[in-house]
Amino acid sequence: MDNLDELLTCRLDFGSKAVEPCSIVIFGASGDLTARKLIPALYHLFLEKQLPNPFRVIGFARREKSDAAWREELNQALQQFSRTKPVDAAKWTAFAANVHYCQGEFSDAASYQKLERQLAGFGVEALRRNVLFYLATSPSQFAEVVEHLHKAELLRRHEEKNFWQRVVVEKPFGHDSASARKLNAELTRFAHEKQIFRIDHYLGKETVQNILMFRFSNAIFEQLWGRNSVDHVQITVSEKHSVGARGGYYEEAGAIRDMVQNHLLQVLALVAMEPPVSLEAESIRDEKVKLLKSIRPLLSVQVANQIVRGQYLDGEIDGQPRPAYRKEPKVNPASNVETYVALKLFIDNWRWSGVPFYLRTGKNLPLSASEVRVQFRPTPNVLFAAQCGPKLDANAITLRLQPNEGISLRFNGKIPGASMRLRPVRMHFSYDSEFGAYTPEAYERLLLEAICGDATLFIRSDEVETAWGIVDAIRAGWDGTSLAEKEFYAAGTWGPVAADELLAKGGHAWRNPQPIT
């Protein structure tokens, strides 16, 4: 029994669906996402023998080019974006033999007939009829592509006994509740909800997935996870880089649409949801939707008291000057678009009643980091607390999602020596130290799950509409108001003064992520 830890390692993937021979069609094959993320992800799945045998990849785009020319373009991109370098030439050649190109227009019915002939030409029925359609296109083209696929009988809405078709939809999925509902309605005219996989790459990160395992496979935390023990929760997704060349997009989206509607609310749902009845995809997604629907609705008058927006001014990071947002390319010089947002949310259910959840995200902050800090209630004001006062820190658990991925428990300990001195100490679990540096890219996991038909890590229609409803209420509260002076912050700082005031009103303060060594 000396090796008990090894004996108790539990495999959860024995019951997972097997990969079946299929074709993967990427619409928007000439785009940046394909070169930077999708092809490298598929290549690494091929290296690890996780793709089915046989498989095919078809890139669908407007420009005329041969299979050989497209393969060479992808090879050049892989040299830059692969997580394993140098790229093995023989293995790339073996992978690239399965990669093909189809020139066509998204609006041209004949192009889809051409695609159907190409799939049929592979000579294996499963490669023609088991197809994953990946829409790496502009959101305005999602519905058009799906309609043409359906009319060409490449995408069948009804169940087929031995074959399947699925559609992966990139974000942004709409720009508000109304557009999200409209897009859902358009897609489900031609595809069943269970065929639609709305992707949020954040859910593919190992550490985000580990939130569920941390919570529901460790009994010691369940007793602490709620209003009786938790004082408040902070979720931070900070970005060191500026808006830069994305100014045109950001003028339409802002931080609230770009980060809060998807990434932050997804993490909040995983941190705060109730235990699902099983590990089935729909059971997990049911609980996430219930959690989002339990968030206390924000009235316009409450937005000013519970939501802070900000915008970065001139500043510097690592000694390098950073221009103000209004000076960035394609940005309105008088723009009121937020590059920072902080929220104070309440969840009106039995577990979390009265516990504030503080969420924040921003550009041009001192450090790029994502973490969840669960701050526990302070000790009663007797014994050590009575003598130390505010110098006795409350306990906390921090889930570091990136970088330096890990979990820390913060508690108080005596400093060695003759004097009686207390200070916070940390017990830290590091993914790197425990499991090694290898962490697959999020798109690898998400593509594999889509091929297998496991929707756990993808977003359901009611989930995306509920999240948009929260964001819409906030945007309505901002409508027509300009940024106040205290809502601006210098690049390289942790955000505007107004964000500090938001927490101070509840007797709290932001705990900024620290570099973990």
C-alpha positions as CSV (number, residue, x, y, z in Angstrom):
1,M,0.0,0.0,0.0
2,D,3.0,2.3,-0.1
3,N,2.0,3.4,-3.6
4,L,-1.6,4.3,-2.6
5,D,-1.6,7.6,-4.4
6,E,-0.9,5.9,-7.8
7,L,-3.5,3.2,-7.1
8,L,-6.1,5.8,-6.5
9,T,-5.7,7.6,-9.8
10,C,-9.1,7.7,-11.4
11,R,-9.7,7.5,-15.2
12,L,-12.9,9.3,-16.2
13,D,-12.6,9.0,-20.0
14,F,-13.3,5.3,-20.4
15,G,-17.0,6.0,-21.2
16,S,-16.2,8.9,-23.6
17,K,-17.3,8.7,-27.2
18,A,-14.8,7.3,-29.6
19,V,-13.6,9.4,-32.5
20,E,-15.0,8.3,-35.8
21,P,-13.7,8.8,-39.4
22,C,-14.7,12.3,-40.5
23,S,-14.0,15.4,-42.5
24,I,-13.4,18.8,-41.0
25,V,-14.4,21.7,-43.2
26,I,-13.1,25.1,-42.2
27,F,-15.0,28.1,-43.6
28,G,-12.7,31.1,-43.6
29,A,-9.6,29.0,-44.3
30,S,-7.6,32.1,-45.3
31,G,-8.1,33.8,-42.0
32,D,-5.8,34.4,-39.1
33,L,-7.6,31.9,-36.7
34,T,-7.1,29.0,-39.1
35,A,-3.3,29.6,-39.4
36,R,-2.7,30.5,-35.7
37,K,-4.9,28.1,-33.9
38,L,-7.0,25.6,-35.9
39,I,-4.3,24.0,-38.1
40,P,-1.7,23.9,-35.3
41,A,-4.3,22.3,-33.0
42,L,-5.3,19.6,-35.6
43,Y,-1.6,19.0,-36.3
44,H,-0.9,18.3,-32.6
45,L,-3.9,16.1,-32.3
46,F,-2.5,14.1,-35.3
47,L,0.9,13.8,-33.6
48,E,-0.7,12.4,-30.5
49,K,-2.8,10.0,-32.5
50,Q,-6.1,11.5,-31.3
51,L,-7.6,12.2,-34.7
52,P,-9.6,9.4,-36.3
53,N,-8.2,7.2,-39.0
54,P,-9.0,8.2,-41.7
55,F,-9.7,11.9,-41.5
56,R,-9.6,14.8,-43.9
57,V,-9.4,18.6,-43.5
58,I,-10.8,20.9,-46.2
59,G,-10.2,24.6,-46.2
60,F,-13.0,26.6,-47.8
61,A,-12.3,30.2,-48.9
62,R,-12.7,32.7,-51.8
63,R,-9.1,32.8,-53.1
64,E,-8.0,30.5,-55.8
65,K,-5.2,28.2,-54.8
66,S,-4.1,24.6,-55.1
67,D,-3.9,22.0,-52.3
68,A,-0.1,22.3,-52.5
69,A,-0.1,26.0,-52.2
70,W,-2.4,26.0,-49.2
71,R,-0.3,23.3,-47.5
72,E,2.8,25.4,-47.9
73,E,1.1,28.4,-46.4
74,L,0.0,26.4,-43.4
75,N,3.5,24.9,-43.0
76,Q,5.0,28.4,-42.9
77,A,2.4,29.4,-40.3
78,L,3.0,26.2,-38.2
79,Q,6.8,27.0,-38.0
80,Q,5.7,30.2,-36.2
81,F,2.7,29.1,-34.1
82,S,3.3,25.4,-33.3
83,R,3.8,24.7,-29.5
84,T,6.3,22.0,-30.4
85,K,9.4,23.3,-32.3
86,P,11.1,22.5,-34.6
87,V,8.2,21.1,-36.7
88,D,9.1,17.5,-37.7
89,A,9.1,17.6,-41.5
90,A,8.1,14.0,-42.0
91,K,5.2,14.2,-39.6
92,W,4.0,17.4,-41.2
93,T,4.1,15.7,-44.6
94,A,2.0,12.8,-43.2
95,F,-0.5,15.3,-41.7
96,A,-0.6,17.5,-44.8
97,A,-1.5,14.6,-47.1
98,N,-4.9,14.8,-45.5
99,V,-5.3,18.6,-46.0
100,H,-7.2,19.9,-49.0
101,Y,-8.5,23.2,-50.3
102,C,-11.9,24.2,-51.9
103,Q,-12.3,27.5,-53.5
104,G,-15.7,29.0,-53.3
105,E,-18.0,31.9,-52.3
106,F,-20.1,31.7,-49.2
107,S,-23.1,33.0,-51.0
108,D,-22.7,30.7,-54.1
109,A,-24.9,27.5,-54.1
110,A,-22.6,26.0,-56.7
111,S,-19.6,26.2,-54.4
112,Y,-21.4,24.0,-51.9
113,Q,-22.1,21.4,-54.6
114,K,-18.4,21.6,-55.4
115,L,-17.6,20.9,-51.8
116,E,-20.0,17.9,-51.8
117,R,-18.2,16.4,-54.8
118,Q,-14.9,16.9,-53.0
119,L,-16.1,15.1,-49.9
120,A,-17.6,12.3,-52.0
121,G,-14.3,12.0,-53.9
122,F,-12.5,10.8,-50.8
123,G,-14.1,7.4,-51.4
124,V,-15.1,6.6,-47.8
125,E,-18.7,7.1,-46.9
126,A,-17.9,8.3,-43.4
127,L,-15.6,11.0,-44.7
128,R,-18.5,12.3,-46.8
129,R,-21.3,12.1,-44.2
130,N,-19.5,12.6,-40.8
131,V,-18.5,16.3,-41.1
132,L,-17.5,18.9,-38.7
133,F,-18.2,22.4,-40.2
134,Y,-16.1,25.0,-38.5
135,L,-17.3,28.6,-39.1
136,A,-14.2,30.7,-38.7
137,T,-16.0,33.5,-40.6
138,S,-17.5,36.9,-39.8
139,P,-20.5,36.4,-37.5
140,S,-22.7,38.0,-40.2
141,Q,-22.0,35.0,-42.4
142,F,-22.9,32.2,-39.9
143,A,-26.6,31.9,-40.9
144,E,-25.8,32.1,-44.6
145,V,-23.3,29.3,-44.6
146,V,-25.5,27.0,-42.5
147,E,-28.5,27.6,-44.8
148,H,-26.4,26.8,-47.9
149,L,-25.0,23.7,-46.2
150,H,-28.5,22.5,-45.5
151,K,-29.8,23.2,-49.0
152,A,-26.9,21.3,-50.4
153,E,-27.8,18.4,-48.1
154,L,-24.4,18.5,-46.5
155,L,-26.0,19.4,-43.2
156,R,-29.1,17.3,-42.2
157,R,-31.2,18.5,-39.3
158,H,-32.8,15.1,-38.6
159,E,-31.1,12.2,-36.8
160,E,-29.0,9.8,-38.9
161,K,-28.4,6.4,-37.4
162,N,-24.8,6.0,-38.4
163,F,-23.6,9.4,-39.4
164,W,-23.5,13.0,-38.0
165,Q,-22.9,16.6,-39.0
166,R,-21.9,19.3,-36.5
167,V,-21.4,23.1,-36.7
168,V,-18.8,24.9,-34.6
169,V,-19.6,28.6,-34.3
170,E,-16.9,31.1,-33.2
171,K,-17.6,34.1,-31.0
172,P,-18.9,36.7,-30.9
173,F,-22.3,35.1,-30.9
174,G,-24.4,38.2,-31.4
175,H,-23.8,41.6,-30.0
176,D,-26.8,41.7,-27.6
177,S,-29.8,39.6,-26.5
178,A,-31.9,40.4,-29.5
179,S,-29.2,39.5,-32.1
180,A,-28.2,36.4,-30.2
181,R,-31.8,35.2,-30.2
182,K,-32.1,36.0,-33.9
183,L,-28.9,34.1,-34.7
184,N,-30.1,31.1,-32.6
185,A,-33.4,31.1,-34.5
186,E,-31.6,31.3,-37.9
187,L,-29.2,28.5,-37.1
188,T,-31.8,26.1,-35.6
189,R,-33.9,26.4,-38.7
190,F,-31.3,24.3,-40.5
191,A,-29.5,22.5,-37.6
192,H,-30.7,21.0,-34.4
193,E,-29.5,22.6,-31.2
194,K,-27.4,19.5,-30.3
195,Q,-25.6,19.9,-33.6
196,I,-24.4,23.5,-32.8
197,F,-21.2,23.9,-30.8
198,R,-20.7,27.6,-29.7
199,I,-17.1,27.9,-28.9
200,D,-15.4,29.9,-26.1
201,H,-11.7,29.0,-26.1
202,Y,-11.5,29.9,-22.4
203,L,-13.5,26.8,-21.6
204,G,-10.8,24.7,-23.3
205,K,-8.1,25.8,-20.8
206,E,-7.0,23.0,-18.5
207,T,-7.2,25.2,-15.4
208,V,-10.8,26.3,-16.2
209,Q,-11.9,22.7,-16.6
210,N,-10.2,21.9,-13.3
211,I,-12.5,24.2,-11.4
212,L,-15.2,21.5,-11.5
213,M,-12.8,18.8,-10.4
214,F,-11.4,21.0,-7.6
215,R,-14.9,21.7,-6.3
216,F,-16.7,18.4,-6.7
217,S,-14.0,15.8,-6.1
218,N,-12.7,17.3,-2.8
219,A,-15.1,17.0,0.1
220,I,-13.2,19.4,2.3
221,F,-14.1,22.4,0.2
222,E,-17.8,21.8,-0.2
223,Q,-18.4,22.8,3.5
224,L,-16.6,26.1,2.9
225,W,-18.1,26.9,-0.5
226,G,-21.0,29.2,0.3
227,R,-22.3,32.2,2.4
228,N,-21.5,30.7,5.8
229,S,-17.7,30.7,5.1
230,V,-17.1,33.0,2.1
231,D,-16.9,36.8,2.6
232,H,-16.6,37.6,-1.1
233,V,-15.2,36.3,-4.4
234,Q,-12.9,38.2,-6.8
235,I,-12.5,37.1,-10.4
236,T,-9.7,38.9,-12.4
237,V,-8.8,38.6,-16.0
238,S,-6.1,41.3,-16.6
239,E,-4.4,41.9,-19.9
240,K,-1.0,43.6,-20.2
241,H,-1.4,44.4,-23.8
242,S,-3.3,47.3,-25.3
243,V,-6.1,47.3,-27.8
244,G,-3.5,48.1,-30.5
245,A,-4.6,47.2,-34.0
246,R,-8.0,46.0,-32.8
247,G,-9.3,49.5,-32.3
248,G,-12.1,49.2,-34.9
249,Y,-13.4,46.0,-33.3
250,Y,-13.1,47.4,-29.8
251,E,-15.1,50.5,-30.6
252,E,-18.0,48.2,-31.3
253,A,-17.4,45.7,-28.5
254,G,-15.7,47.3,-25.5
255,A,-14.5,45.2,-22.6
256,I,-18.1,44.3,-21.5
257,R,-18.8,42.5,-24.8
258,D,-15.3,41.3,-25.5
259,M,-14.6,39.7,-22.1
260,V,-17.5,39.9,-19.6
261,Q,-20.3,38.4,-21.7
262,N,-18.3,35.2,-22.3
263,H,-15.1,34.6,-20.4
264,L,-15.8,36.2,-17.0
265,L,-19.4,35.0,-16.8
266,Q,-18.3,31.5,-17.8
267,V,-15.8,31.3,-15.0
268,L,-18.3,32.7,-12.5
269,A,-20.8,30.0,-13.5
270,L,-18.2,27.2,-12.9
271,V,-17.1,28.7,-9.6
272,A,-20.6,29.2,-8.2
273,M,-22.8,26.6,-9.8
274,E,-24.5,23.8,-7.8
275,P,-23.2,20.2,-8.2
276,P,-24.7,18.7,-11.4
277,V,-26.6,15.4,-11.1
278,S,-24.1,13.7,-13.4
279,L,-21.1,14.5,-15.6
280,E,-23.2,14.4,-18.7
281,A,-22.9,17.6,-20.8
282,E,-26.5,18.7,-20.4
283,S,-26.5,18.2,-16.6
284,I,-23.4,20.5,-16.3
285,R,-24.8,23.0,-18.7
286,D,-28.2,23.0,-16.9
287,E,-26.4,24.1,-13.7
288,K,-24.5,26.8,-15.4
289,V,-27.7,28.3,-16.8
290,K,-29.4,28.1,-13.4
291,L,-26.5,30.0,-11.9
292,L,-26.5,32.7,-14.5
293,K,-30.3,33.1,-14.1
294,S,-29.8,33.5,-10.4
295,I,-27.7,36.6,-10.8
296,R,-29.7,39.5,-9.3
297,P,-31.1,41.6,-12.2
298,L,-29.5,45.1,-12.5
299,L,-31.8,48.0,-12.8
300,S,-30.5,51.2,-14.5
301,V,-30.1,53.0,-11.2
302,Q,-28.1,50.0,-9.8
303,V,-25.6,50.0,-12.6
304,A,-24.0,53.2,-11.3
305,N,-23.5,51.7,-7.9
306,Q,-22.4,48.2,-8.9
307,I,-20.6,48.6,-12.3
308,V,-17.5,50.6,-13.0
309,R,-16.1,51.2,-16.5
310,G,-12.7,52.7,-17.3
311,Q,-10.4,53.7,-20.2
312,Y,-6.7,53.8,-20.2
313,L,-4.7,57.0,-20.7
314,D,-1.0,57.5,-21.6
315,G,1.3,55.4,-19.4
316,E,4.1,52.9,-19.5
317,I,4.6,49.2,-19.0
318,D,8.1,47.7,-18.4
319,G,9.6,51.1,-19.2
320,Q,7.9,51.3,-22.6
321,P,5.4,54.1,-23.3
322,R,1.8,53.2,-24.1
323,P,-0.5,55.6,-25.8
324,A,-4.0,56.4,-24.5
325,Y,-6.9,54.4,-26.0
326,R,-8.2,57.5,-27.8
327,K,-4.9,57.7,-29.7
328,E,-5.1,54.1,-30.9
329,P,-5.7,53.4,-34.6
330,K,-9.4,53.4,-35.7
331,V,-10.5,54.8,-32.4
332,N,-12.8,57.8,-32.0
333,P,-10.7,60.6,-30.4
334,A,-13.7,61.3,-28.1
335,S,-14.5,57.7,-27.5
336,N,-16.3,56.6,-24.3
337,V,-15.8,52.9,-25.0
338,E,-14.6,51.0,-21.9
339,T,-11.2,49.2,-21.9
340,Y,-11.8,48.2,-18.3
341,V,-14.9,47.1,-16.4
342,A,-15.5,46.0,-12.8
343,L,-18.7,44.5,-11.6
344,K,-20.3,43.8,-8.2
345,L,-22.8,41.0,-8.7
346,F,-25.1,39.1,-6.3
347,I,-26.4,35.6,-6.7
348,D,-29.8,35.1,-5.3
349,N,-29.8,31.5,-4.3
350,W,-29.5,29.6,-1.0
351,R,-25.8,29.0,-1.3
352,W,-24.6,32.5,-2.1
353,S,-27.2,34.8,-0.7
354,G,-25.6,38.1,0.3
355,V,-22.1,37.2,-0.9
356,P,-20.7,39.8,-3.4
357,F,-18.9,38.6,-6.5
358,Y,-16.4,41.1,-7.9
359,L,-15.4,40.7,-11.5
360,R,-12.9,42.8,-13.4
361,T,-11.0,42.9,-16.7
362,G,-9.0,45.5,-18.5
363,K,-6.3,46.3,-21.0
364,N,-2.9,47.8,-20.3
365,L,-2.8,46.5,-16.8
366,P,0.6,45.7,-15.1
367,L,0.3,41.9,-15.5
368,S,-1.5,39.4,-17.8
369,A,-3.2,37.0,-15.4
370,S,-6.5,35.2,-14.8
371,E,-7.4,34.1,-11.3
372,V,-10.3,33.5,-8.9
373,R,-9.8,34.5,-5.3
374,V,-12.3,33.1,-2.8
375,Q,-11.9,35.3,0.3
376,F,-13.2,33.7,3.5
377,R,-14.8,35.5,6.4
378,P,-12.4,37.0,8.9
379,T,-11.8,35.3,12.3
380,P,-13.9,36.5,15.3
381,N,-12.5,39.6,17.0
382,V,-11.0,37.7,19.9
383,L,-7.5,36.2,20.6
384,F,-5.2,37.0,17.7
385,A,-7.7,39.0,15.7
386,A,-8.4,41.2,18.7
387,Q,-4.7,42.1,19.0
388,C,-3.7,42.2,15.4
389,G,-6.9,44.0,14.0
390,P,-6.7,44.5,10.2
391,K,-3.1,43.2,10.2
392,L,-4.5,39.7,10.6
393,D,-5.4,38.7,7.0
394,A,-8.4,36.5,6.3
395,N,-7.8,33.1,4.7
396,A,-8.2,32.7,0.9
397,I,-8.1,30.2,-1.8
398,T,-6.8,31.4,-5.2
399,L,-7.3,29.5,-8.4
400,R,-4.7,30.7,-10.8
401,L,-6.0,30.0,-14.3
402,Q,-3.0,31.5,-16.2
403,P,-0.1,31.9,-16.3
404,N,1.8,30.0,-13.6
405,E,-1.3,27.8,-13.3
406,G,-2.0,26.5,-9.8
407,I,-4.0,26.6,-6.6
408,S,-2.9,28.5,-3.5
409,L,-4.3,28.3,0.1
410,R,-3.4,31.4,2.1
411,F,-3.5,31.2,5.9
412,N,-1.7,32.7,8.9
413,G,1.4,31.3,10.5
414,K,3.9,32.2,13.2
415,I,7.2,33.7,12.1
416,P,10.0,31.6,13.6
417,G,11.8,33.3,16.5
418,A,11.5,34.3,20.1
419,S,8.9,37.0,19.3
420,M,5.2,36.3,18.7
421,R,4.7,37.5,15.1
422,L,2.1,36.4,12.6
423,R,2.0,36.8,8.8
424,P,0.2,35.1,5.9
425,V,1.8,32.1,4.4
426,R,0.9,30.1,1.3
427,M,0.5,26.4,0.4
428,H,0.8,26.3,-3.4
429,F,0.0,23.5,-5.9
430,S,1.7,24.2,-9.3
431,Y,0.6,22.4,-12.4
432,D,4.1,22.7,-13.8
433,S,5.8,21.1,-10.7
434,E,3.2,18.3,-10.4
435,F,2.5,17.4,-13.9
436,G,5.3,19.0,-16.0
437,A,5.2,21.9,-18.3
438,Y,3.0,20.3,-21.0
439,T,-0.4,21.9,-21.3
440,P,-2.4,21.4,-24.6
441,E,-3.7,24.4,-26.3
442,A,-7.4,25.1,-25.6
443,Y,-8.4,24.6,-29.3
444,E,-6.9,21.1,-29.3
445,R,-9.3,20.0,-26.5
446,L,-12.3,21.8,-28.0
447,L,-11.8,20.5,-31.5
448,L,-11.4,16.9,-30.2
449,E,-14.6,17.3,-28.1
450,A,-16.5,18.6,-31.1
451,I,-15.3,15.7,-33.2
452,C,-16.4,13.3,-30.4
453,G,-19.8,15.1,-30.0
454,D,-19.3,16.0,-26.4
455,A,-20.9,19.5,-25.8
456,T,-19.8,19.9,-22.2
457,L,-17.3,22.7,-23.0
458,F,-19.5,24.5,-25.4
459,I,-22.2,27.1,-24.8
460,R,-25.9,26.3,-25.1
461,S,-28.4,28.7,-26.7
462,D,-30.2,29.6,-23.4
463,E,-26.8,30.2,-21.7
464,V,-25.6,32.7,-24.3
465,E,-28.9,34.5,-24.3
466,T,-28.9,34.7,-20.4
467,A,-25.4,36.1,-20.4
468,W,-26.3,38.7,-23.0
469,G,-29.3,39.8,-20.9
470,I,-26.9,40.6,-18.0
471,V,-24.6,42.7,-20.3
472,D,-27.5,44.4,-22.0
473,A,-28.8,45.8,-18.6
474,I,-25.3,47.2,-17.9
475,R,-25.0,48.8,-21.3
476,A,-28.5,50.3,-20.9
477,G,-27.4,51.9,-17.6
478,W,-24.4,53.5,-19.4
479,D,-26.4,54.7,-22.4
480,G,-25.7,58.4,-23.2
481,T,-23.3,58.9,-20.2
482,S,-19.7,60.0,-20.7
483,L,-16.8,58.7,-18.7
484,A,-16.1,60.6,-15.5
485,E,-12.6,61.8,-14.6
486,K,-12.2,59.0,-11.9
487,E,-13.0,56.4,-14.6
488,F,-9.7,57.0,-16.5
489,Y,-6.5,55.1,-15.5
490,A,-2.9,55.4,-16.6
491,A,-1.6,52.4,-18.7
492,G,0.4,50.2,-16.4
493,T,-1.8,50.7,-13.3
494,W,-4.5,48.4,-12.0
495,G,-7.5,50.4,-13.1
496,P,-9.4,53.6,-12.3
497,V,-10.0,55.0,-8.8
498,A,-13.7,54.3,-9.2
499,A,-13.0,50.6,-9.2
500,D,-11.2,50.9,-5.8
501,E,-14.2,52.9,-4.5
502,L,-16.6,50.1,-5.6
503,L,-15.0,47.6,-3.3
504,A,-14.3,50.1,-0.5
505,K,-18.1,50.7,-0.1
506,G,-18.4,47.1,1.0
507,G,-15.3,47.2,3.2
508,H,-13.2,45.3,0.7
509,A,-10.1,45.9,-1.5
510,W,-8.9,44.4,-4.7
511,R,-6.2,41.7,-4.4
512,N,-4.0,42.1,-7.4
513,P,-2.6,39.0,-9.1
514,Q,1.1,38.6,-8.3
515,P,3.8,36.9,-10.4
516,I,4.2,33.4,-9.1
517,T,7.6,31.9,-9.1
